[in-house]
Amino acid sequence: MPLAKPNSNFSVVRLPVSQLRPTERINIDRAHTLAKMIAENGRWTRPILVEQHHSVIMDGHHRHFCATALKLSFVPCVLLSYDDPNLHVSYWSDPTPVCVEQIIQAGLTGDLLNFKTTRHTLQVALPTCSVALDDLR
């Protein structure tokens, strides 16, 4: 069910945290700091970018950790396809083309890529949201 009216063709949906599949490792110190900030704010304001066919996380691995740490059952997400012309996927440190299948396999197998391996950027702004954490439990 949509949670926010987007400024683009994307909408924010509420997905079970357990459905999301990480593809990269995280910086655990950064994740704990972010979880504390979200808890203090009491609201979830930035959706996680998720590949729509396999539920692999494109962007938002630290926020996924936060959702788990805060014992949330659901989290706001934007579903997207790797075929979307607005999406650009690159490596953080290497200009060679990204193998999207490698990203999907990392999410499906749990054999995670290193921290900050891939960078997913959109040519349009993602919609925002503002959901009370209690509404996501």
RAZIPE-V558665 format. One record per backbone hydrogen bond with DSSP energy under -0.5 kcal/mol. CO is the residue of the C=O (numbers start at 1). NH is the residue of the N-H. If there is no record, write none. Layout:
co,nh
CO,NH
CO,NH
//
This chain:
co,nh
1,14
4,6
4,12
11,79
12,3
12,4
13,15
13,77
15,75
16,19
16,20
17,20
20,22
21,57
23,113
26,28
27,31
28,32
29,33
30,34
31,35
32,36
33,37
34,38
35,39
36,40
37,41
38,42
38,43
42,133
43,45
44,131
45,129
48,50
48,78
49,58
49,59
50,80
51,55
55,21
56,51
59,49
60,64
61,65
62,66
63,67
64,68
65,69
66,70
67,72
68,71
73,17
75,15
76,48
77,13
78,50
80,52
81,84
84,87
86,123
88,121
90,119
94,91
98,100
99,102
99,103
100,104
101,105
102,106
103,107
104,108
105,109
106,110
110,112
113,25
114,117
117,92
119,90
119,121
121,88
131,44
132,135
133,136
134,137
136,73
136,74
//
